[in-house]
């Protein structure tokens, strides 16, 4: 599932995000959602979240 719709993302969900520094390379970082930072219901580049590790990035994929 992709991470462009806020309704699909819940706190505690395992996700793959792209960090700001990794946007050019497209390197993904796996983690658990702590906070959802994007307020709008949809974002074309992915909903911005903070992981439990403290890293912030846009959700590219929601893991099962």
PQR file of N, CA, C, O and H, with PARSE charges and radii, in Angstrom:
ATOM      1  N   UNK A   1       0.851  -1.178   0.000 -0.4000 1.5000
ATOM      2  CA  UNK A   1       0.000   0.000   0.000 -0.0000 2.0000
ATOM      3  C   UNK A   1       0.899   1.245   0.000  0.5500 1.7000
ATOM      4  O   UNK A   1       1.905   1.300   0.707 -0.5500 1.4000
ATOM      5  N   UNK A   2       0.525   2.215  -0.787 -0.4000 1.5000
ATOM      6  CA  UNK A   2       1.352   3.437  -0.845 -0.0000 2.0000
ATOM      7  C   UNK A   2       0.972   4.388   0.286  0.5500 1.7000
ATOM      8  O   UNK A   2      -0.074   4.242   0.918 -0.5500 1.4000
ATOM      9  H   UNK A   2      -0.292   2.170  -1.362  0.4000 1.0000
ATOM     10  N   UNK A   3       1.836   5.353   0.524 -0.4000 1.5000
ATOM     11  CA  UNK A   3       1.669   6.245   1.662 -0.0000 2.0000
ATOM     12  C   UNK A   3       1.191   7.632   1.317  0.5500 1.7000
ATOM     13  O   UNK A   3       1.555   8.590   1.999 -0.5500 1.4000
ATOM     14  H   UNK A   3       2.686   5.472   0.010  0.4000 1.0000
ATOM     15  N   UNK A   4       0.368   7.776   0.255 -0.4000 1.5000
ATOM     16  CA  UNK A   4      -0.088   9.107  -0.133 -0.0000 2.0000
ATOM     17  C   UNK A   4      -1.397   9.518   0.545  0.5500 1.7000
ATOM     18  O   UNK A   4      -1.757  10.695   0.516 -0.5500 1.4000
ATOM     19  H   UNK A   4       0.072   6.998  -0.299  0.4000 1.0000
ATOM     20  N   UNK A   5      -2.112   8.575   1.153 -0.4000 1.5000
ATOM     21  CA  UNK A   5      -3.369   8.892   1.840 -0.0000 2.0000
ATOM     22  C   UNK A   5      -3.201   8.751   3.343  0.5500 1.7000
ATOM     23  O   UNK A   5      -2.798   7.700   3.842 -0.5500 1.4000
ATOM     24  H   UNK A   5      -1.820   7.619   1.177  0.4000 1.0000
ATOM     25  N   UNK A   6      -3.518   9.830   4.062 -0.4000 1.5000
ATOM     26  CA  UNK A   6      -3.330   9.874   5.515 -0.0000 2.0000
ATOM     27  C   UNK A   6      -4.154   8.810   6.229  0.5500 1.7000
ATOM     28  O   UNK A   6      -3.718   8.278   7.250 -0.5500 1.4000
ATOM     29  H   UNK A   6      -3.846  10.683   3.657  0.4000 1.0000
ATOM     30  N   UNK A   7      -5.330   8.494   5.712 -0.4000 1.5000
ATOM     31  CA  UNK A   7      -6.241   7.548   6.360 -0.0000 2.0000
ATOM     32  C   UNK A   7      -5.632   6.142   6.455  0.5500 1.7000
ATOM     33  O   UNK A   7      -6.013   5.361   7.327 -0.5500 1.4000
ATOM     34  H   UNK A   7      -5.684   8.926   4.883  0.4000 1.0000
ATOM     35  N   UNK A   8      -4.688   5.818   5.561 -0.4000 1.5000
ATOM     36  CA  UNK A   8      -4.061   4.488   5.558 -0.0000 2.0000
ATOM     37  C   UNK A   8      -2.959   4.340   6.603  0.5500 1.7000
ATOM     38  O   UNK A   8      -2.525   3.224   6.886 -0.5500 1.4000
ATOM     39  H   UNK A   8      -4.379   6.453   4.853  0.4000 1.0000
ATOM     40  N   UNK A   9      -2.505   5.447   7.176 -0.4000 1.5000
ATOM     41  CA  UNK A   9      -1.353   5.426   8.073 -0.0000 2.0000
ATOM     42  C   UNK A   9      -1.811   5.614   9.518  0.5500 1.7000
ATOM     43  O   UNK A   9      -2.525   6.565   9.836 -0.5500 1.4000
ATOM     44  H   UNK A   9      -2.858   6.354   6.946  0.4000 1.0000
ATOM     45  N   UNK A  10      -1.392   4.699  10.381 -0.4000 1.5000
ATOM     46  CA  UNK A  10      -1.765   4.752  11.795 -0.0000 2.0000
ATOM     47  C   UNK A  10      -0.500   4.764  12.646  0.5500 1.7000
ATOM     48  O   UNK A  10       0.542   4.271  12.215 -0.5500 1.4000
ATOM     49  H   UNK A  10      -0.812   3.927  10.123  0.4000 1.0000
ATOM     50  N   UNK A  11      -0.582   5.322  13.845 -0.4000 1.5000
ATOM     51  CA  UNK A  11       0.537   5.246  14.776 -0.0000 2.0000
ATOM     52  C   UNK A  11       0.798   3.767  15.074  0.5500 1.7000
ATOM     53  O   UNK A  11      -0.134   2.995  15.294 -0.5500 1.4000
ATOM     54  H   UNK A  11      -1.428   5.723  14.196  0.4000 1.0000
ATOM     55  N   UNK A  12       2.079   3.385  15.078 -0.4000 1.5000
ATOM     56  CA  UNK A  12       2.442   1.993  15.332 -0.0000 2.0000
ATOM     57  C   UNK A  12       2.545   1.149  14.083  0.5500 1.7000
ATOM     58  O   UNK A  12       2.906  -0.025  14.160 -0.5500 1.4000
ATOM     59  H   UNK A  12       2.837   4.013  14.900  0.4000 1.0000
ATOM     60  N   UNK A  13       2.231   1.729  12.917 -0.4000 1.5000
ATOM     61  CA  UNK A  13       2.319   0.984  11.653 -0.0000 2.0000
ATOM     62  C   UNK A  13       3.767   0.885  11.193  0.5500 1.7000
ATOM     63  O   UNK A  13       4.507   1.865  11.280 -0.5500 1.4000
ATOM     64  H   UNK A  13       1.938   2.682  12.854  0.4000 1.0000
ATOM     65  N   UNK A  14       4.188  -0.295  10.700 -0.4000 1.5000
ATOM     66  CA  UNK A  14       5.516  -0.400  10.092 -0.0000 2.0000
ATOM     67  C   UNK A  14       5.477   0.188   8.677  0.5500 1.7000
ATOM     68  O   UNK A  14       4.606  -0.159   7.880 -0.5500 1.4000
ATOM     69  H   UNK A  14       3.586  -1.090  10.630  0.4000 1.0000
ATOM     70  N   UNK A  15       6.425   1.077   8.374 -0.4000 1.5000
ATOM     71  CA  UNK A  15       6.436   1.760   7.080 -0.0000 2.0000
ATOM     72  C   UNK A  15       7.850   1.860   6.517  0.5500 1.7000
ATOM     73  O   UNK A  15       8.836   1.676   7.231 -0.5500 1.4000
ATOM     74  H   UNK A  15       7.132   1.359   9.022  0.4000 1.0000
ATOM     75  N   UNK A  16       7.925   2.154   5.225 -0.4000 1.5000
ATOM     76  CA  UNK A  16       9.178   2.506   4.565 -0.0000 2.0000
ATOM     77  C   UNK A  16       9.069   3.973   4.195  0.5500 1.7000
ATOM     78  O   UNK A  16       8.132   4.379   3.507 -0.5500 1.4000
ATOM     79  H   UNK A  16       7.124   2.303   4.645  0.4000 1.0000
ATOM     80  N   UNK A  17      10.038   4.776   4.655 -0.4000 1.5000
ATOM     81  CA  UNK A  17      10.027   6.210   4.352 -0.0000 2.0000
ATOM     82  C   UNK A  17      11.292   6.599   3.595  0.5500 1.7000
ATOM     83  O   UNK A  17      12.300   5.892   3.633 -0.5500 1.4000
ATOM     84  H   UNK A  17      10.799   4.446   5.213  0.4000 1.0000
ATOM     85  N   UNK A  18      11.219   7.740   2.907 -0.4000 1.5000
ATOM     86  CA  UNK A  18      12.420   8.322   2.311 -0.0000 2.0000
ATOM     87  C   UNK A  18      12.736   9.584   3.112  0.5500 1.7000
ATOM     88  O   UNK A  18      11.901  10.478   3.250 -0.5500 1.4000
ATOM     89  H   UNK A  18      10.401   8.314   2.876  0.4000 1.0000
ATOM     90  N   UNK A  19      13.965   9.634   3.636 -0.4000 1.5000
ATOM     91  CA  UNK A  19      14.424  10.800   4.396 -0.0000 2.0000
ATOM     92  C   UNK A  19      14.767  11.923   3.435  0.5500 1.7000
ATOM     93  O   UNK A  19      15.044  11.668   2.263 -0.5500 1.4000
ATOM     94  H   UNK A  19      14.643   8.908   3.524  0.4000 1.0000
ATOM     95  N   UNK A  20      14.753  13.165   3.910 -0.4000 1.5000
ATOM     96  CA  UNK A  20      15.074  14.333   3.082 -0.0000 2.0000
ATOM     97  C   UNK A  20      16.442  14.157   2.408  0.5500 1.7000
ATOM     98  O   UNK A  20      16.590  14.431   1.217 -0.5500 1.4000
ATOM     99  H   UNK A  20      14.527  13.372   4.862  0.4000 1.0000
ATOM    100  N   UNK A  21      17.436  13.699   3.175 -0.4000 1.5000
ATOM    101  CA  UNK A  21      18.797  13.537   2.630 -0.0000 2.0000
ATOM    102  C   UNK A  21      18.889  12.417   1.596  0.5500 1.7000
ATOM    103  O   UNK A  21      19.840  12.377   0.816 -0.5500 1.4000
ATOM    104  H   UNK A  21      17.315  13.476   4.142  0.4000 1.0000
ATOM    105  N   UNK A  22      17.911  11.506   1.581 -0.4000 1.5000
ATOM    106  CA  UNK A  22      17.933  10.365   0.664 -0.0000 2.0000
ATOM    107  C   UNK A  22      16.989  10.529  -0.519  0.5500 1.7000
ATOM    108  O   UNK A  22      16.801   9.585  -1.287 -0.5500 1.4000
ATOM    109  H   UNK A  22      17.138  11.539   2.215  0.4000 1.0000
ATOM    110  N   UNK A  23      16.389  11.713  -0.684 -0.4000 1.5000
ATOM    111  CA  UNK A  23      15.409  11.889  -1.758 -0.0000 2.0000
ATOM    112  C   UNK A  23      16.010  11.678  -3.137  0.5500 1.7000
ATOM    113  O   UNK A  23      15.353  11.113  -4.011 -0.5500 1.4000
ATOM    114  H   UNK A  23      16.542  12.480  -0.060  0.4000 1.0000
ATOM    115  N   UNK A  24      17.246  12.119  -3.352 -0.4000 1.5000
ATOM    116  CA  UNK A  24      17.881  11.939  -4.665 -0.0000 2.0000
ATOM    117  C   UNK A  24      18.151  10.475  -4.970  0.5500 1.7000
ATOM    118  O   UNK A  24      17.906  10.011  -6.084 -0.5500 1.4000
ATOM    119  H   UNK A  24      17.780  12.577  -2.642  0.4000 1.0000
ATOM    120  N   UNK A  25      18.661   9.741  -3.973 -0.4000 1.5000
ATOM    121  CA  UNK A  25      19.011   8.337  -4.186 -0.0000 2.0000
ATOM    122  C   UNK A  25      17.783   7.428  -4.104  0.5500 1.7000
ATOM    123  O   UNK A  25      17.766   6.351  -4.698 -0.5500 1.4000
ATOM    124  H   UNK A  25      18.860  10.118  -3.068  0.4000 1.0000
ATOM    125  N   UNK A  26      16.758   7.862  -3.368 -0.4000 1.5000
ATOM    126  CA  UNK A  26      15.550   7.048  -3.209 -0.0000 2.0000
ATOM    127  C   UNK A  26      15.709   5.950  -2.167  0.5500 1.7000
ATOM    128  O   UNK A  26      14.877   5.046  -2.090 -0.5500 1.4000
ATOM    129  H   UNK A  26      16.772   8.737  -2.885  0.4000 1.0000
ATOM    130  N   UNK A  27      16.776   6.020  -1.357 -0.4000 1.5000
ATOM    131  CA  UNK A  27      17.015   5.019  -0.315 -0.0000 2.0000
ATOM    132  C   UNK A  27      15.885   5.058   0.702  0.5500 1.7000
ATOM    133  O   UNK A  27      15.506   6.127   1.179 -0.5500 1.4000
ATOM    134  H   UNK A  27      17.451   6.755  -1.420  0.4000 1.0000
ATOM    135  N   UNK A  28      15.347   3.882   1.035 -0.4000 1.5000
ATOM    136  CA  UNK A  28      14.229   3.800   1.971 -0.0000 2.0000
ATOM    137  C   UNK A  28      14.708   3.397   3.359  0.5500 1.7000
ATOM    138  O   UNK A  28      15.669   2.642   3.500 -0.5500 1.4000
ATOM    139  H   UNK A  28      15.655   3.013   0.648  0.4000 1.0000
ATOM    140  N   UNK A  29      14.031   3.907   4.380 -0.4000 1.5000
ATOM    141  CA  UNK A  29      14.330   3.604   5.766 -0.0000 2.0000
ATOM    142  C   UNK A  29      13.087   2.976   6.382  0.5500 1.7000
ATOM    143  O   UNK A  29      11.985   3.510   6.253 -0.5500 1.4000
ATOM    144  H   UNK A  29      13.250   4.521   4.265  0.4000 1.0000
ATOM    145  N   UNK A  30      13.269   1.834   7.055 -0.4000 1.5000
ATOM    146  CA  UNK A  30      12.129   1.145   7.666 -0.0000 2.0000
ATOM    147  C   UNK A  30      11.997   1.565   9.114  0.5500 1.7000
ATOM    148  O   UNK A  30      12.996   1.773   9.803 -0.5500 1.4000
ATOM    149  H   UNK A  30      14.164   1.400   7.159  0.4000 1.0000
ATOM    150  N   UNK A  31      10.755   1.691   9.579 -0.4000 1.5000
ATOM    151  CA  UNK A  31      10.528   2.054  10.971 -0.0000 2.0000
ATOM    152  C   UNK A  31       9.061   1.998  11.337  0.5500 1.7000
ATOM    153  O   UNK A  31       8.208   1.661  10.517 -0.5500 1.4000
ATOM    154  H   UNK A  31       9.943   1.523   9.020  0.4000 1.0000
ATOM    155  N   UNK A  32       8.786   2.334  12.583 -0.4000 1.5000
ATOM    156  CA  UNK A  32       7.426   2.337  13.128 -0.0000 2.0000
ATOM    157  C   UNK A  32       6.974   3.791  13.309  0.5500 1.7000
ATOM    158  O   UNK A  32       7.713   4.612  13.853 -0.5500 1.4000
ATOM    159  H   UNK A  32       9.480   2.608  13.249  0.4000 1.0000
ATOM    160  N   UNK A  33       5.759   4.102  12.851 -0.4000 1.5000
ATOM    161  CA  UNK A  33       5.221   5.465  12.926 -0.0000 2.0000
ATOM    162  C   UNK A  33       4.969   5.863  14.381  0.5500 1.7000
ATOM    163  O   UNK A  33       4.274   5.164  15.119 -0.5500 1.4000
ATOM    164  H   UNK A  33       5.159   3.435  12.409  0.4000 1.0000
ATOM    165  N   UNK A  34       5.549   7.004  14.780 -0.4000 1.5000
ATOM    166  CA  UNK A  34       5.290   7.580  16.103 -0.0000 2.0000
ATOM    167  C   UNK A  34       4.280   8.711  15.979  0.5500 1.7000
ATOM    168  O   UNK A  34       3.301   8.756  16.724 -0.5500 1.4000
ATOM    169  H   UNK A  34       6.113   7.572  14.181  0.4000 1.0000
ATOM    170  N   UNK A  35       4.518   9.643  15.025 -0.4000 1.5000
ATOM    171  CA  UNK A  35       3.631  10.791  14.817 -0.0000 2.0000
ATOM    172  C   UNK A  35       3.385  10.984  13.328  0.5500 1.7000
ATOM    173  O   UNK A  35       4.273  10.757  12.505 -0.5500 1.4000
ATOM    174  H   UNK A  35       5.314   9.607  14.420  0.4000 1.0000
ATOM    175  N   UNK A  36       2.165  11.407  12.990 -0.4000 1.5000
ATOM    176  CA  UNK A  36       1.834  11.776  11.611 -0.0000 2.0000
ATOM    177  C   UNK A  36       1.916  13.303  11.553  0.5500 1.7000
ATOM    178  O   UNK A  36       1.202  13.995  12.278 -0.5500 1.4000
ATOM    179  H   UNK A  36       1.444  11.592  13.658  0.4000 1.0000
ATOM    180  N   UNK A  37       2.791  13.823  10.688 -0.4000 1.5000
ATOM    181  CA  UNK A  37       3.055  15.261  10.657 -0.0000 2.0000
ATOM    182  C   UNK A  37       2.246  16.011   9.600  0.5500 1.7000
ATOM    183  O   UNK A  37       1.973  17.199   9.771 -0.5500 1.4000
ATOM    184  H   UNK A  37       3.372  13.261  10.099  0.4000 1.0000
ATOM    185  N   UNK A  38       1.861  15.349   8.521 -0.4000 1.5000
ATOM    186  CA  UNK A  38       1.063  15.994   7.475 -0.0000 2.0000
ATOM    187  C   UNK A  38      -0.389  16.084   7.925  0.5500 1.7000
ATOM    188  O   UNK A  38      -0.980  15.090   8.346 -0.5500 1.4000
ATOM    189  H   UNK A  38       2.083  14.384   8.382  0.4000 1.0000
ATOM    190  N   UNK A  39      -0.958  17.281   7.834 -0.4000 1.5000
ATOM    191  CA  UNK A  39      -2.341  17.497   8.272 -0.0000 2.0000
ATOM    192  C   UNK A  39      -3.365  17.196   7.168  0.5500 1.7000
ATOM    193  O   UNK A  39      -4.491  16.794   7.459 -0.5500 1.4000
ATOM    194  H   UNK A  39      -0.477  18.089   7.492  0.4000 1.0000
ATOM    195  N   UNK A  40      -2.972  17.392   5.898 -0.4000 1.5000
ATOM    196  CA  UNK A  40      -3.923  17.195   4.803 -0.0000 2.0000
ATOM    197  C   UNK A  40      -4.194  15.697   4.596  0.5500 1.7000
ATOM    198  O   UNK A  40      -3.344  14.867   4.918 -0.5500 1.4000
ATOM    199  H   UNK A  40      -2.057  17.718   5.661  0.4000 1.0000
ATOM    200  N   UNK A  41      -5.369  15.351   4.063 -0.4000 1.5000
ATOM    201  CA  UNK A  41      -5.727  13.934   3.894 -0.0000 2.0000
ATOM    202  C   UNK A  41      -4.948  13.225   2.785  0.5500 1.7000
ATOM    203  O   UNK A  41      -4.925  11.995   2.738 -0.5500 1.4000
ATOM    204  H   UNK A  41      -6.059  16.026   3.801  0.4000 1.0000
ATOM    205  N   UNK A  42      -4.302  13.997   1.880 -0.4000 1.5000
ATOM    206  CA  UNK A  42      -3.584  13.395   0.753 -0.0000 2.0000
ATOM    207  C   UNK A  42      -2.363  14.241   0.420  0.5500 1.7000
ATOM    208  O   UNK A  42      -2.417  15.470   0.477 -0.5500 1.4000
ATOM    209  H   UNK A  42      -4.320  14.996   1.918  0.4000 1.0000
ATOM    210  N   UNK A  43      -1.257  13.577   0.069 -0.4000 1.5000
ATOM    211  CA  UNK A  43      -0.066  14.289  -0.393 -0.0000 2.0000
ATOM    212  C   UNK A  43       0.590  13.441  -1.475  0.5500 1.7000
ATOM    213  O   UNK A  43       0.851  12.257  -1.265 -0.5500 1.4000
ATOM    214  H   UNK A  43      -1.213  12.579   0.023  0.4000 1.0000
ATOM    215  N   UNK A  44       0.858  14.042  -2.632 -0.4000 1.5000
ATOM    216  CA  UNK A  44       1.359  13.281  -3.793 -0.0000 2.0000
ATOM    217  C   UNK A  44       2.724  12.653  -3.554  0.5500 1.7000
ATOM    218  O   UNK A  44       3.029  11.615  -4.143 -0.5500 1.4000
ATOM    219  H   UNK A  44       0.646  15.004  -2.804  0.4000 1.0000
ATOM    220  N   UNK A  45       3.562  13.259  -2.699 -0.4000 1.5000
ATOM    221  CA  UNK A  45       4.905  12.709  -2.450 -0.0000 2.0000
ATOM    222  C   UNK A  45       4.947  11.802  -1.228  0.5500 1.7000
ATOM    223  O   UNK A  45       6.002  11.265  -0.890 -0.5500 1.4000
ATOM    224  H   UNK A  45       3.315  14.102  -2.221  0.4000 1.0000
ATOM    225  N   UNK A  46       3.817  11.628  -0.570 -0.4000 1.5000
ATOM    226  CA  UNK A  46       3.758  10.784   0.621 -0.0000 2.0000
ATOM    227  C   UNK A  46       3.493  11.609   1.868  0.5500 1.7000
ATOM    228  O   UNK A  46       3.898  12.768   1.963 -0.5500 1.4000
ATOM    229  H   UNK A  46       2.960  12.064  -0.845  0.4000 1.0000
ATOM    230  N   UNK A  47       2.813  10.997   2.815 -0.4000 1.5000
ATOM    231  CA  UNK A  47       2.493  11.647   4.079 -0.0000 2.0000
ATOM    232  C   UNK A  47       3.762  11.710   4.937  0.5500 1.7000
ATOM    233  O   UNK A  47       4.478  10.717   5.062 -0.5500 1.4000
ATOM    234  H   UNK A  47       2.484  10.056   2.737  0.4000 1.0000
ATOM    235  N   UNK A  48       4.034  12.865   5.520 -0.4000 1.5000
ATOM    236  CA  UNK A  48       5.242  13.032   6.343 -0.0000 2.0000
ATOM    237  C   UNK A  48       4.976  12.494   7.745  0.5500 1.7000
ATOM    238  O   UNK A  48       3.968  12.826   8.370 -0.5500 1.4000
ATOM    239  H   UNK A  48       3.452  13.672   5.419  0.4000 1.0000
ATOM    240  N   UNK A  49       5.900  11.652   8.234 -0.4000 1.5000
ATOM    241  CA  UNK A  49       5.762  11.050   9.557 -0.0000 2.0000
ATOM    242  C   UNK A  49       7.082  11.129  10.327  0.5500 1.7000
ATOM    243  O   UNK A  49       8.150  11.313   9.742 -0.5500 1.4000
ATOM    244  H   UNK A  49       6.718  11.382   7.726  0.4000 1.0000
ATOM    245  N   UNK A  50       6.985  10.988  11.640 -0.4000 1.5000
ATOM    246  CA  UNK A  50       8.162  10.826  12.497 -0.0000 2.0000
ATOM    247  C   UNK A  50       8.148   9.383  12.984  0.5500 1.7000
ATOM    248  O   UNK A  50       7.134   8.897  13.486 -0.5500 1.4000
ATOM    249  H   UNK A  50       6.118  10.838  12.115  0.4000 1.0000
ATOM    250  N   UNK A  51       9.278   8.705  12.831 -0.4000 1.5000
ATOM    251  CA  UNK A  51       9.399   7.325  13.299 -0.0000 2.0000
ATOM    252  C   UNK A  51       9.745   7.306  14.783  0.5500 1.7000
ATOM    253  O   UNK A  51      10.126   8.330  15.352 -0.5500 1.4000
ATOM    254  H   UNK A  51      10.101   9.099  12.423  0.4000 1.0000
ATOM    255  N   UNK A  52       9.611   6.133  15.409 -0.4000 1.5000
ATOM    256  CA  UNK A  52       9.976   5.990  16.820 -0.0000 2.0000
ATOM    257  C   UNK A  52      11.456   6.287  17.037  0.5500 1.7000
ATOM    258  O   UNK A  52      11.864   6.654  18.139 -0.5500 1.4000
ATOM    259  H   UNK A  52       9.302   5.302  14.947  0.4000 1.0000
ATOM    260  N   UNK A  53      12.264   6.129  15.982 -0.4000 1.5000
ATOM    261  CA  UNK A  53      13.703   6.409  16.067 -0.0000 2.0000
ATOM    262  C   UNK A  53      13.985   7.918  16.028  0.5500 1.7000
ATOM    263  O   UNK A  53      15.112   8.348  16.274 -0.5500 1.4000
ATOM    264  H   UNK A  53      11.933   5.831  15.086  0.4000 1.0000
ATOM    265  N   UNK A  54      12.946   8.726  15.716 -0.4000 1.5000
ATOM    266  CA  UNK A  54      13.109  10.172  15.642 -0.0000 2.0000
ATOM    267  C   UNK A  54      13.327  10.691  14.231  0.5500 1.7000
ATOM    268  O   UNK A  54      13.320  11.902  14.009 -0.5500 1.4000
ATOM    269  H   UNK A  54      12.031   8.377  15.516  0.4000 1.0000
ATOM    270  N   UNK A  55      13.521   9.784  13.270 -0.4000 1.5000
ATOM    271  CA  UNK A  55      13.740  10.201  11.882 -0.0000 2.0000
ATOM    272  C   UNK A  55      12.423  10.674  11.276  0.5500 1.7000
ATOM    273  O   UNK A  55      11.351  10.154  11.586 -0.5500 1.4000
ATOM    274  H   UNK A  55      13.527   8.801  13.450  0.4000 1.0000
ATOM    275  N   UNK A  56      12.534  11.682  10.399 -0.4000 1.5000
ATOM    276  CA  UNK A  56      11.353  12.258   9.748 -0.0000 2.0000
ATOM    277  C   UNK A  56      11.486  12.083   8.245  0.5500 1.7000
ATOM    278  O   UNK A  56      12.540  12.356   7.671 -0.5500 1.4000
ATOM    279  H   UNK A  56      13.405  12.105  10.147  0.4000 1.0000
ATOM    280  N   UNK A  57      10.407  11.625   7.607 -0.4000 1.5000
ATOM    281  CA  UNK A  57      10.422  11.470   6.157 -0.0000 2.0000
ATOM    282  C   UNK A  57       9.030  11.203   5.627  0.5500 1.7000
ATOM    283  O   UNK A  57       8.053  11.168   6.376 -0.5500 1.4000
ATOM    284  H   UNK A  57       9.550  11.403   8.073  0.4000 1.0000
ATOM    285  N   UNK A  58       8.959  11.015   4.324 -0.4000 1.5000
ATOM    286  CA  UNK A  58       7.673  10.772   3.665 -0.0000 2.0000
ATOM    287  C   UNK A  58       7.466   9.282   3.418  0.5500 1.7000
ATOM    288  O   UNK A  58       8.375   8.581   2.973 -0.5500 1.4000
ATOM    289  H   UNK A  58       9.752  11.043   3.715  0.4000 1.0000
ATOM    290  N   UNK A  59       6.254   8.809   3.715 -0.4000 1.5000
ATOM    291  CA  UNK A  59       5.935   7.393   3.574 -0.0000 2.0000
ATOM    292  C   UNK A  59       5.852   7.014   2.100  0.5500 1.7000
ATOM    293  O   UNK A  59       5.095   7.616   1.338 -0.5500 1.4000
ATOM    294  H   UNK A  59       5.516   9.378   4.076  0.4000 1.0000
ATOM    295  N   UNK A  60       6.629   6.018   1.707 -0.4000 1.5000
ATOM    296  CA  UNK A  60       6.582   5.494   0.346 -0.0000 2.0000
ATOM    297  C   UNK A  60       5.802   4.195   0.288  0.5500 1.7000
ATOM    298  O   UNK A  60       5.180   3.882  -0.727 -0.5500 1.4000
ATOM    299  H   UNK A  60       7.244   5.529   2.325  0.4000 1.0000
ATOM    300  N   UNK A  61       5.833   3.431   1.389 -0.4000 1.5000
ATOM    301  CA  UNK A  61       5.133   2.147   1.398 -0.0000 2.0000
ATOM    302  C   UNK A  61       4.751   1.796   2.821  0.5500 1.7000
ATOM    303  O   UNK A  61       5.506   2.036   3.763 -0.5500 1.4000
ATOM    304  H   UNK A  61       6.338   3.685   2.214  0.4000 1.0000
ATOM    305  N   UNK A  62       3.552   1.215   2.966 -0.4000 1.5000
ATOM    306  CA  UNK A  62       3.105   0.739   4.263 -0.0000 2.0000
ATOM    307  C   UNK A  62       3.299  -0.771   4.270  0.5500 1.7000
ATOM    308  O   UNK A  62       2.759  -1.476   3.417 -0.5500 1.4000
ATOM    309  H   UNK A  62       2.938   1.020   2.201  0.4000 1.0000
ATOM    310  N   UNK A  63       4.066  -1.264   5.228 -0.4000 1.5000
ATOM    311  CA  UNK A  63       4.371  -2.708   5.319 -0.0000 2.0000
ATOM    312  C   UNK A  63       3.226  -3.430   6.009  0.5500 1.7000
ATOM    313  O   UNK A  63       2.486  -2.851   6.803 -0.5500 1.4000
ATOM    314  H   UNK A  63       4.504  -0.692   5.921  0.4000 1.0000
ATOM    315  N   UNK A  64       3.100  -4.720   5.680 -0.4000 1.5000
ATOM    316  CA  UNK A  64       2.019  -5.528   6.267 -0.0000 2.0000
ATOM    317  C   UNK A  64       2.340  -5.932   7.692  0.5500 1.7000
ATOM    318  O   UNK A  64       1.542  -6.613   8.335 -0.5500 1.4000
ATOM    319  H   UNK A  64       3.702  -5.191   5.035  0.4000 1.0000
TER
END
